Amino acid sequence: MKSVSNSKIARGPYGSRASFGFTLVEAIVVIAIVAMLAGIVIPSVSKVRTKSLLVQCASNQRQIGLALQLYANDNEGIYPPTTHSVSPFRLNESWLYELDEYFTDSIDTIRICPADPEERRQRILDRNSTSYVLNDLVFDDVNYRFPRRIPNPAQTHILFILSEDRTPNVTRDHIHGGEWTNWISALNDIEPDRHRTGNRSSDRTKGSAPYLFADGHVEIISASDFKDKFAEGVNPAEVPL
Ligand SMILES: [Zn+2]
């Protein structure tokens, strides 16, 4: 008697089934669940990736900031020049190459914004260019190229990410901040929404970018906050007094 009831339990709930195959309804339910999970997981993976590229980019900028301070200390308090002011025959004396000895990571890591598309990153390397462009209103100014003369270093932008609309080349290592009369003209030079998930939005306010300031700190600013400065009548490239 006991052994009969045991064998009934051992057969379990599916014991009487002829086969273990899925029915159509079960298959549809499984597919629906997998699709739903993918919908949750895939965007969060791309958000994590966006975040990690942002951290790497901020780290590149911090190293550039530190290298600029060390360079100025070693060179009578003067920042290195951009290609705007070095002789065309001495482009390897522009800031990126002058700073090389102060970088701890390789120059080819530091010169590239990791959020630039892969093809563009390769082109930047091939053309000895950079994703990062210095503020000419500081570096090509007879006064402010001495960082000690900058009145508000914590509020003075010194570096930006080059606009994807600009073809990288060896002399493109600085902006022309005097031409930034509005948000649209700044977009000709820089990419304030470089760090974003997906494509540019039509008004270019989706996303953000890290920004290096003259005191060496790096701040993440959303593209929409950056755009607001122009609406307030402020040119962020100008040196605040
Ligand atoms: Zn120039």
Residues whose N, C-alpha, C, O or C-beta is under 5 A from the ligand:
A	BS01	ZN	H84
